[in-house]
Amino acid sequence: MNVIVVGCGRVGSQLATLLSIEGHNVVVIDKNAEAFRRLGTIFNGVTIKGLGFDEDVLEEAGAREAHAFAAVTNLDNTNLMAAEVARKLFEVEHVVARLYNPVRERTYQQLGLDYVCGTTLVAEVLLEKIKSGHGHHVTALGDVEIVQFKASSAVEGKRVADIEIARRFRIAAVSRGDDMFVPEPSAVLHAGDIVMASVKEDAFGKIERYMEE
C-alpha cells in the first residue's frame, strides 16, 4: 500500500515507522527537514521537505497513486487543508486527519473527514484506520489527554509521587491484576500495571519511558 504521512512529529514519525515495518511504501512530508531525524534507522521510506497541502509537493510524493493519506501535524488548519487537497484534488481513497483542538470537531464532521482527536496512541489508531478505513476516536481536552498505558520496567519500585509532574502529569487510577485503585502519592508502582493518567502534550517526552512499547 502507498501511504503519505504529513507531519513528522511524535505521532507522524511513529505512524510512518509502523507502516514501514509492515512493508508499506511510505512517504513522509514535513516543512522542517530536521524532523525526519525522529524516524530513526528502521524507517525505509521516502522523506520530502515541504508543505503537506502544496499540490506540487503532493505530486512529488505520489499522491495520485496513494492508497491512504494521514495529516498529523500539530496544526488543525494544516491538517484540514492537506486532507481536503488529498481527498478532493487527488482522490485518495482513505484520508485521515489528526484533530488537535476538539473545539473544531464539528468542522471536521461537517466536511465528512475521518479523524482522530488527541495524540496518545494516535499512531496505532491511525494505522488501524488506514488499513481498515475506519477506527475509533482518542479524545483530549485541548492539549491535555486522558491516557491509559501498561507501565514499563522504568516504574518498578517507584512511588506515584516520584514520577508525577506538577500540572503536567497526574496518575488517576491503577489496575493490577483484579485490583483497581486510586493511588495515594506514596503508592508503589510495578512494571505491568495498567495506568490511567492525565498528561499535557509537552510532557510526553518526559514520561514516555514509563510506557511499555
N, C-alpha and C positions, 0 to 999 in steps of 0.2 A: 504494500500500500504506500502511496506517495502522500506525505504529510508535510504541511507547512506550519511552523510554530513561530508566532510573532511575539517577541519578548523573551529575553534570556536571563530573567531574574531567577529567584529561587524556584518558583513554580515552573517557568518555562524550561529551564535547564533540566530539571528533574523529569518533566514530561518528555522532552526530546531524548533524554538518555534512556528512559523506559521504552520508548518506541524504537530507538536504535537497537537496544538489546534484543528486542523481539524480531529484529530483522527488517524493519520497515525502512523505506527511503525517506529520510528526514532532512528538511531544510529549515534552518533557524535564522530569523531576521531580527536584528536589533540595531538601533541607531548608534549604540556605543560598542565599538569593537572589543573593548576591554571586558565586556560582559561575557564574551564567549569563553573566557577562562573558567567559568563555572562548569562548563561541560566536561572537563577533565579528559582523560585518555580513553575512556570507554566509548565515548561518542564517536561514531564513524560517518556522520552525515556531512552536510554542507552548511557553511555559515555565510551570511550576506549582511553587510553593513548597510542600513537604510531604514526607511520608514515603512511600516507594515501596511499602510494604506496607499502607498505610492504605486501606481499602475506599472511603471517601468520596473520597479523593484520586484513586484509580484510576477511580472512576465519572466524576469531573470530567474526567479525562484521556481518557475514551472507551475504556476497556479492553474493554467489551463489543463494540466494533466493531473492535478492534485485530487486525491480522493477525500481528503479531510484537511481542515484548517482550524487552528486554535489561536485566538488572540488573547494573550495572557500577560500583557504589560500591567503596570500598576496605575494606569490612567484609563478611566472608563471611556472617555471620548475617543482615545486612540483605538481601544478595543472595538468600540461601536463602529467607527469608520472602517477599520480594517475588515471586520466581519461583514459589513454591508457591501464593501467592494468585492470581497471574495465571493459572496453569495450572488450578488446581482450582476456584476460585470464578468466574473469568471465562472459562475455557475458551479461552484464547488459543492459537492453533494452534502457533506457533513461539515457544518460550520459551528464552532462552539466559542463563546466569548466568556472571559472572566469578568464578573461584575464585582467591582471593588467597593462601591458605595451602595448599600441596599436601598437607599432613597430613590435610586434610578431604576429600580427593578421593574416598575410599571412601564417605563420606556422600552426596556428590553422585551417585555411581554407583548406590548403593542406592536412591535416590529417583528414579532414571531421568532426572535432569536433564542437559540438554545444556549443556556448559560449556567455557570457555576458561581455562586456567591461565597466569598471567603477565600482563604488561602491554605489552611491546613488540610492535608490530604487531597488538595485540589488536583494535583498531578494525577493521582490514581483515579479520581472521579472523571477527569477529562479523558484519560486513557480509556476508561470504560465507555464514555460517550462516543469517542472517536471510533472505537471498534464496533459498538452496537448501535450507535445512532441515538441512544438515549441513556439516561442515568438519573441520579438523584442530586439534589442541591446540598451544598455545605454552606451553612449560613453564618453570618457575622454581624456585629453591630459596629459599623464604621470600621476602624482598624483594630477592634477588639474581637477575638474569636473565642468560642467555647470549643475546646479540643478534647479529644479522647485518644490516648495512646498507651501502648504497652511499654512499661518502664524498662530501660536498658540496665546493664550492669553498672553504669555510672551512678545510679541512685543507691546502690546496695549499701545499707547501713547508715544512710544519711537521713537526717530529720527533715520534715517538711520545711521548717524554718531555714534549713541550710540551703535549700535550692530556690525558695520563693524569692521574687524580686519585687520590691515595693512599687505598687502602681503599674507593674509590668507583667507579673506572672503570679497567679494565685491558684492553689490546688483546692478544689471544692469537694471532691469525693474520690475514694479509692476502693477498688474492688480487688479482693484477694481470695481466690477460691470461691467459696459460697458466702463469704462475708463482704458486705458493702458498708462503708462507714464514712462519716465526715471527719477528717483527721484534725487532731489538735496540732499546733505548731511543733510540739515535741514528738509527734508520731514518727516512728522509724519506717522508712520505705524499703522495699525489696525489689530486686530485678524480677520482672514478670508481673508486677502489679499493673492493673488497669487504672489509669489515672484520668480523671476528668478535671480540666482546669480552664481558666481564662488567661489569655495571653495577648499582649499588644504585638502588632506586626513587627515593630522594631526590636523586639526582644527574642525573636525566634533564633537568631544566630547564637544567643547565649544559652538556650535551653535545648537545642537540637540533640546534643549529646546524651540527654536523658531519655530520648525516644528511640526505641529499638527499631532498627532499619528492617 
